[in-house]
Amino acid sequence: MTADAMLDTPIANDASAQTMAIILAAGRGSRMQSDQPKVLLPALGRPLVAHVIDALLATGIQKIVLVVGHQQELVKTELNEFSNLIFVTQLEQLGTGHAVQMCGTQLKQHSGPVLVVTGDSPLIQPESIKSLLAEFQAIQASCILGSLHHDNPAGLGRIVRDPQGNFTGIVEQKDATATQQNITEVNMSTYVFDSGHLQWSLEKLQSNNAQAEYYLTDCPAILKQAGYVVEALPVLKSCESLSVNTLEQLQLVEQEMQQLGY
């Protein structure tokens, strides 16, 4: 499909019924002091990514693509309780944008909304997903991204807005100016894209950043600059800011899950 054809793809009328989810789960998790894939680390006795899948299924999403890499066969085995998963392999770790690019076949076969989430954020809430999908449908968006205001945004991508409050882009911590690092509204790597628009923006990605990686976070800005409707919606709950990159964070996640009655 040409870029022009992808951009002309109509946005689905029934977002909730036609959504495909992509879970990014290829990382090694070297800071976890374990060779086990990070997404398989247990939180209250279940793999982190299993909690993510549970939340997606609770919203009614049935088409779920899991991007795997490190010890991919182990990931597939550990998740055999889920019969509807589609596995895609990311052999090289070249960034989140590259991970979604590996789903090219699935994206070309899908014409509705695409939800992209990470596999190490087990506290993602079905209500938040439903809010993002509802807004996506209501404003006929090209992309909606979930955000929240964080008391300690260090290490997180900042939501950049113009003086009128309109979304203009996302800047990663390592690429942020001193002024941008003072922004408290942060990106939590939860996106809803129109499938055709996502494919087009993925083709535009470049790796001219501090990490020399292809950032999925660049896609919303690419679409915005092309004149498409892109919004950051601060509907995520505080618990959804908890992802797992260290053993200490894993303990915090388990404590929060216990308090929420998981």
N, C-alpha and C positions, 0 to 999 in steps of 0.2 A: 504494500500500500504506500502510495506517495505521501509526502508530508502534507500536501494540500488536501488529499482525500482524508487523511487522518483528522485534520482540523475541521473538516466538514461533517465528521461523524456526529449524529445527534446525541444529545445527552439523554439517558434513559428517563422515562417518566416515573417509573416505580423503583426508586433507588434501593430500598431495603430488600426487595425481592430479587434484584438482579446484580447484587454486589459480589465481586470476587475479592478475596482477601489474600494478600501476600505477607507472609511472616519472614522476617530476616533472621536467620538462625545459623549462619555459616561460621560464626566467629569461634576462635579457640578459647578465649577467656584466660589468657596467660596469668592475669593477676589473681586468679582464684586458687592458686597453689594446687592445681589438679590438672591432669591431662584429659579429664573428661570434658566433653563439649559443655560450654557454660549453660546452654539452654536445658541440659539434662540434670543440672544440679537440683536436688530436691528442696522444695519449699512445702512444709507440712506433709512430707511423704510423697509428693508428686513432682514430676519435672516442672521447672519454671514454664517451659513452653506449653505444657499440657494445660496449665491455668489460662494461658492466652487463648488456646484453642477452645476451651470451655466457654470463655467470654464471647468469642465469635459465634459459636453455635447457639448460645443463648439469645443472640440478636436475630437468629434465623439465617445467618450466612452459612451456606452449605459448600460452596466452592472455595477451597482453601489450598493455597500453594505455599509450600515451605521451601525456602532457599537454604540448602545445607552445604557443608564443605568439610570441616574438620570432623573426622570419624563419622562420616555420613551414614554408613551402614548401621552403626550403633544407634544413631538417632532414629533411623527408620524402624529398627527393631523395638526400641523403647516406646515408640508411639504407635505400635500395632493395634492398640485398642481403638484407634480412630480409623475407620474404613474409608473415609472420603478424602484423604490427603493426597495432594499431588506434589511430588518431590522434584526440585530443580537443583542442579549442582553448580556452585560457584567455586571453581578450582583455585583461582587466584583471588586474594583478598585485596581488591582494588577500590573499595569504597561501597557505600550504600547504593549509589546510583548504578554502579557496575552490577551489584547484586540483583537489582530490579531488571537491568538489561538482560540478565540471564533468563528472565521469564518472557522473552520476546514471543515465543510460540503461543504461550497461554494468553498474552495480551492481544495478539492478533486475532485470536479466536473468541475474544470477549468484547462486547460492545457496551456494557454498562459501567457503573462505578467500580473503581478499584480502591480498596482500603489497604493501606500499607502500614504495618506495625512491626515492632521488634519482638523477638522471642524471649528477651530477658526482662520483660516488664509484666510480671504476672498479675499485677493489680489493675490492669486495664478494666474498665467498667462497661458493661453492656449499655448502661444508660448514656454514657458519653458517646459511644459509637452511634447509638440511635440519634442523638442530638446532632452529631456531625452529618450523618446521612440525611436527616430531615432538612438541615440548612442547605446542604449540597443540592437537594432536589428543589427547595423553595426558591433559591436564587439562580438556579440553572448555572451552577459554577463549573469552572474548569478544574479548580482545586480548592479544597477546604482543608486547613490543617488545624489540629487541636493544639491549644496552648494553655498555659496557666502562668500566674504570677508567683514567682519563687523568691523566698526571703534570702536564699543563698544561691544565686544563679551560676556560680563559678563552674566552669567546665561544660556548660550547656549552651546550645545555639540560641542566639537572641533574635526575637522578632523585631524587625525594623519597620517603623511606620513613618509616614510623612507628617508634616505639621497638622494636617487635617485628620490624622488618625488612621489613614488608609494603609494597609499592608503594602510594603515595597520589597521585602525580601527577608532572608535569614542569614545571619553571619555566625560562623562558628567561633568558639572561644579563641582559638589560635590565630584566627584571621581578624578578630575584632579590634577596633580602635579603642583607646582609653574611654572615650565617650560611650561607645557602643557597649562596653563591658559594664557600664552602669545601668543598662536596661534590665528590668526585672521580669518582663514577659518573655517566656522561654518556649522553645519548640521541644515537644516531647516525642517526636518521631512517630506521630499518628496522623496519617493523611488520607483524604479521599480525593481521588483523581478521576476525571473522565478518561476512559481507556485510550481513546485515540489521541487526546491531548497529551497524555503521559508518554505514549510512544514517541510522539513528535519531539517533546522536550528532552527525552532521554537521548535522542540523536544529537542534540545540541550541547550536551555536557562536555566540559573540558576539565583537565586535571591541573590547571594552573593555580594551585593553592599550596599552603604550607605542607600538607600531607601528600601532595601529588596523587590525590585520589579523585574519583568521580563521585561527587556529593549528590545524593538525592535532594538535599536541601536547596540546590540550585534550580531545580525544576519549577517550583512555584514562581520564582522571580523571572525565569525565562518566559513563562506563560503570561505573567503580569505585564512584562515589557512588550509582549506581542499583542496586548490589548484584550486579553481574556479575563474573566471574572475569577479573582483569587482572593480569598479571605482567610485570616487567622481568627479562630473562634476560641476565646478563653473559657471553655466549658469543662475542661478536665478538672477532676477533683484532686485535692492535695495528695491523696494516697497514690495517684497515678504518676507522681513525680519520682516514685521509688523504683529504680531499676537496679540491677545487680551487676556490679563490676568488682566488688571486693567481698571477702567473707563477712566483714562487718555490715555491709549493706544487705547481704543475705539474711543476717540475723534481724535487722530492722524490718525487712520485708515480712519475715515470718511473724514477728511481733504484731505488725499491722494487720496481717491476715487473721491472726487469732482474735484481735479486737473487733474485726469486721465479721467474725463468725464463719470464716471459710471452713 
